[in-house]
């Protein structure tokens, strides 16, 4: 039986090809954007797990549905103080920050 040829690549190889090697300016910009995206996705995941709509979460922290949507979809940047309100007051959680140096 003939082995089927595939064009699979690893995620790291893909990111290297399209965004440069680790440490390059282009790669750092990509990864910084990815971290913001992860934050929005994480907030959305927790909101859904808590059974809240965007409107309900927004009402808990004095924001409208559109604002919550923009944060979850990486359209709007969020201040740390606002993030803290959303997580602690809106979602009943705590924020833990870490800073890493290469």
Helices and strands as residue ranges (DSSP letters): H 11-19, H 25-49, H 54-61, H 65-72, H 80-85, I 86-90
